[in-house]
């Protein structure tokens, strides 16, 4: 499951507490089922700190010199670059930055 939190923030701008409660319930349900949910949100999101606090992992994506760089912030990891995969365009290669 992938959710764009930016869309939800805009759609439910006047109901932020209800939105957080709904997201919290989704996290609890997916964790208890052993499933995964991916929340996408901007770094300037008003809900960022609250959402990060309710998740097990937090990965930051940035663009540097036209490359997509990802780093784990919760837990902390090294930096990786997402690269196109010729054999499967839907699944990018992940290469550690040294």
N, C-alpha and C positions, 0 to 999 in steps of 0.2 A: 504494500500500500504506500503510495506517495501522495503527500498533501502539500499544496502551496499555501503556506501560512499567510503570505502577503495578500493573496486573494481573500482568504477568510477574514483577515484584519479589516480589509476594506468593506467586505460584505456585511460584517457584524460589528462595525465600529462602535455602535452604541450599546453593544451587549458583550463587552470584553470578558467579564467574569463568567458569563455563561459559556463563551467560547473556550476559555481556559478549563472550565469544568468538563466540557465535552472532550477536549484534547487529552486531559488527564485520564478520563475514563477509557479513551482509545488506547493510551499507553498501557494502562493496567491490563486491559483485555488482551492486547497483543503480547505483552510480556508473559501473562499467565498461559497463553496458548503456545508459547515458544515461537511466535511469528515475529515479523519485523515490520516496522513502519518507518518511513523516511519523511521527515518534515523539512521542507525547504523554506528558508526565510532570510530576509535581508539582514545585514549586520546592524542596521539602524532600527530594526523592529522594536516596538514597545514591549513586545512579549518575549523577546530573546532570552533574557535572564531567567524568567520563569519556566520557559520551555526547556532550556538547557538544564535547569535544576531537576526536572522530572525525567530526564533521559539517562540512559547508561553510557551513551557515546555521543560525542560532538565532533564533527569534522568541518573544518573551515576550508572553503574553496576560494581561491583568488586567481586572477589572471595577471601573469607577469610576462612581459615580452611576448605576447600572443600565445602563451602556454598556460594551460589550466593546472594549477598547483594545488594539491590538497595536503592537509596536515591534521593529524588528530590533536584536538585540544582537550578531550576528555575520553580516554587517557591521552596524554601527550605522546606523539609519535614523530618520526622523521618526516621530511617533506617528500612527496611523490608527485610525478607529473603524469597526467592522463594523455595518452597518445592514441592515434587511430590504429585500429587493428585491421589489417588487410583481409585476414581470413574470416573475421566476423565484425562487420561495421557497427553492430549494436552493442558490442562488448569491448570497450577500449582497453588497451594495455596500460598497466600501472607500473611505472619505473621509478625506483628510488633515486632521489637526488643525492649525489655524493660530493 
